[in-house]
Amino acid sequence: MNQLNSAFTLFLSLLVEAIPFLLMGVLLSGALLIFVDERKLIAILPKNPLLGALAGSLLGFMFPVCECGNVPVARRLISQGAPISVAVSFLLAAPTINPVVIWATWTAFRDQPEIVILRVLLSLGIAIIVSMVFSTQKDLRVILQPNIALALPLPKVNVGGVPVGTFFLGEDRSQPLDLGAYSYAMSKPKSLADRLNLLLDNTLAEMRELGAILVMGSAIAAIIQVWVPRDIILGLGQGSVSSIIAMMLLAAIVSICSTVDAFFALSFAATFTGGSLLAFLVFGPTIDLKAIGLILTIFQRRTVVYLFLLVAQLTFLSCLFINFQIR
């Protein structure tokens, strides 16, 4: 009974902590939909994969959302036709590279400024590498959920009528790709009142979809956190390899919002290696049980598994290098 009470308390704390940031992301996504001229937005985004990755990562500094609020914004960027490198780098970097999280990390690790600097650098580096890998995928529709794929802009057509854009795997490439019936098109209302009403409708729709997934993920995270013995994790804290693996698993299980995870990591500072603390701070905002369900609203399951494995490998190797450097 005590375990159930603890799990319910953790569930509520995760939910209360995450919902405001999810709402912030949904509102920002709706604002992009209603108030921003999509053609101008896409026009100013770099098409070069590296520059796009840098731009997407730094967008998080202007739009401070955590790992709950970045998903709807990334969804909207993709559906607007933004380069995949911009959307993926924003998805991975925004929860860490924003002034709120940097300030919170500095407050927690004031005596260890290298933790703050390395957290930002590692998060930025991993986001850029992963987004550049994703930018090599020419046919985005095969890695996206169907509703997001159908929202992509129509492929460009040359003089002969043959699309220059991408195709689904297995399609007859000799025939034009016809998405006219499914293309995303919505004329923006002119009056402010109409725009605000549309913003409200969009916010409610996305909160119903993403909020339900967030509730489920928070419940799973709370249940697992109660049944994982903390003593076992603490016993692994001094190994160069085991400490990193333990903190990465802990980050995925506890699913703490990136705005407060530095204070949680600080409680392990005396028993865990510096590299493992960074693994928690870098891996946690990207991969946790809450985020899995939310990211699945953008990408196909195989793509999400690939994304998580790639981030996990890069985090592990970089933090292992830091552990050996510290020693």
N, C-alpha and C positions, 0 to 999 in steps of 0.2 A: 504493500500500500504506500509506503514511504517512497519507493522508487517511482511509482506512478505519479505521486504528488510532485516529486522532483522533476520528472519528465514534463509534466504539465506546466510547471513554473518556467522551465527552460524554453518550452514551446512558446509560451506567451511572451517571454523576454525577447526571443529571436524575432517573433512576429512584430511586436511593438517597435523593435529597433529597425526592422527592415521596411515596414510599410511606408513610413514618410519618404524614404529615399526611392522606393518604387513609384510612389505618387509623383515625386519630383521628376523622375525620368519619363513617366507617362505624360506629364504636363509639357515637358520639353519636347517630347516626340509630337504631341498634338500641336504645339506652337510651330514646329517645323512644317507640319502638315498644313496648317491654316494660314499662318502669317508670312511664311518665307516663300519667296519665289524660287521654286525648285530648280528652274533652268539657271538662274544666277548662282545658286548654291553649288550646283554640280560644276558650273563653269569655272569657279574659283578653286575647286579642289584639284590638287596635283594629280595628274594621270600617271606619272612615274611611280613605280612601286615603292621605292625608297622614300621619296618625298611625300607620297601619300601616307606611308606608315608614320613618318614623323609628324605630319599634319594631324592624323587621327589620334596619335598619342597625346599631342599637346592640346587637342580639343577638350580633353578631360580637365585641363587647367582652367578653361573658361566655363565649362559646365560641370561643376563638382558633384558628380553622382557616384554612388557606391556600386557594388556588384549586383544590386537589385535594380537600381535605376538605369544602369547603362544598357541593359538589354533592349528595352523598348526604343531607345534612341538609336542603337545599332540597327535594329529592325527597320526603323524608318529611313536611315541612311541607305541601307541596301535597297529598299523598295523605291527610293528616289532615283536609284541608278548610280549612287556614289561608287567609286572604285572599291573593290573588296578589301584592298590594303588599308584604306581609310577606316572602313567599318570594323574590321577585325582588330586593328591596332587600338581603336577607341574602345572596343569591347574589353580588351585585355588590360589596357593601360589606365583608362579613366578611373577605376576604383582606387588606384594608388597615386597616380600623378595628378593630384588636384590639391589646392591649398588647404582644404580642411584636413585631409589625411596627413599631409606633410607636417602641418602644425601639430596634430595629435601625436604623431610619431616623435617629433622633436620634444614635445612635452614629456613623453614617457621615457625617452632615451637621451635626456639632456646631457648626461655624463658620458654617453657613447655616440657622439655625432656621426661616427663612421657608419653606424647602423642606418641612420636617416639617409645619408648620401648613397650608400650601397643599395638600399631598398629602391630608391628612385632610379638609379642607374640600371640595376638588374631588371626591374619591371619594364623600363623603357627598351632595353636591349632585347628581352624576350618577346615583347609585343612587336617590335620591328621585324625580328627574324621570322616569327610565326606568320605575320601578315604578308611578308614577302613570299613565303612558301605558298600561302593561299592565293597570292596574286598570279601564280603560274597556272592556276585552274582557269581555263578559258570559258568553259561552259558552266556558269554558276548555277544554272537551274538543276543540275544533277546533285548538287550538294545542299540545296535549300529545301525547306518545307514547301509543299505545293502552293499554299496561299501566298507565300513570299515570292516564289518563282513566277507566279502569274502576275504579280504586281510589278515586275521589272519592265522597264521601257521596251517598246517594240524594237526588234533588231533593225538596223539600217538596211535600206534596199538600194542596190545599184541600178544602173540604167536598164539592165536586162531583167530586172525583177527578182533577181536571186538575192536572198538575204546575206549580208556580210557578217551578221551576228553569230551567236552560238546556237547549238542544237542539243536536244536530248540524245543521250547515248542510244544507239540502235535505230535512230530515225533515218528515213530516206533523205539523204542530203541533196538529192537532185531536185527535191520539191521545196518551194518556199515555205518558211515557217510561219504559220498563220496563228497568231495569238490575238487577233482583233476582237474576238468575242470575250476574251478574258483580260484584256489589257487594263491596267489601272489608270483610270481617268476620272478626275473630279474637278469641276470648275469651282474655283474659290468664290465664295459669296462676297459681295461688294461691301455691304454695311457691317459695321462693327458688331452690332447685335447678332446678326446672322453668324458671323465668325465665332463669337463667343458661344453661341448655342451649339455650333458644330464642334467646337473645342470640348464642350461639356459632354456631348454625345460620344466623341472619340475617347475621352478619358474614361467614361463609364464602361465602354466596350472593352478597352484594354485592361482596365482594372479587374473586370470580371474574368477575363482569360488568364492574365498573369497572376492575379491575386489568388485564384484557386490553386495554381501550381505552387505558389509561394507557401501557402498554408500546408500543402502536402509535404513539401521539402522541409519546412521547419519542423513538422511533426516527426518526420523520419530522423532528422538531425538530433532532436531532443531525445528521442528514444535510444538511439545508438550511444549518445554521449553518456547517458545514465548507466548503460550496461558495460561500458569500456572501463576497466579498472585503471585508475590514474596512476597507481603505484607501478604498474607494468611499464607505462610510458616513461615515468620518471627514472626507472632503472636503466633505460636505454640512452639517457641524456649525454653521457660522456664519450660515446663512440663517435668517431668521425663520420662513419657511414650510418650507423644505427640511429644516431641522434637526428640526422636529416630526414631519414625515412619516417621516424616516429613523429616528428613535428609536421611533416607534410600530411601524414594520415590524420594527425590531430586537427590540423587546419581544415581538412575536408570534413571531418566529423562535427566539430563544434560550430562551424559555419557562422563565425562572428563577423559582423559588419566591419569593413575596412576602416571606418572612422573611429573605432574603439579597439581594434584587434591589437594595437601596440601595447595597450595597458595589460591585456591578457598575456601577451608574449613576455612582458616585463616580469611576470611572476615566475617565469622559468629561467630568467637570466643567470641566476646563481648556480643552476644545475645543468644547463644545456650549453652546447658550444655556440659560438657566434654565427657560424654557418647555418646551424639548425634554426636559430632564431630568425635569420633572414629567409630561410626556406618557408617558415610559417608566415612571415609577413609578405612574401612575394607570391607564394603558391595559393594561400588562403583566399585573397581577393579575386583570384581567377577561377579556382576550382573549389567549390563546396557543394553540399547536397542541395542547398537552395538554388544555386545557379544552374545545376544540371537541367532541372525541369524548365527553367526559363530559357536557357540557350537552345533547348530542344524545340522551342517555338520558332527558331530561326533556321537551324541546320538539321539535316538528316542525322539519324542515330550514328551511323558509321562515321560521319564527319565529326560529330561531337566527340566520339571516342578517339579519333585521330588527333583532334585539337587538344584534348586533355593529355594524351600520351606525349605529344610533342612538348607541351608546356611543362609536364612533369620531368621529362628528360633534361630539358634545358635548365630547369630550376635545380635539379639534383646535381648536375655536373658543375654548374657555376658555384653552388654553395659548398660542394665538396672541395673545389679548388680553394675557396676562401678558408675552409677549415684547415687545409694543409698549409696555407700561407700563414695563418695565425699561429700554428704550431711552430 
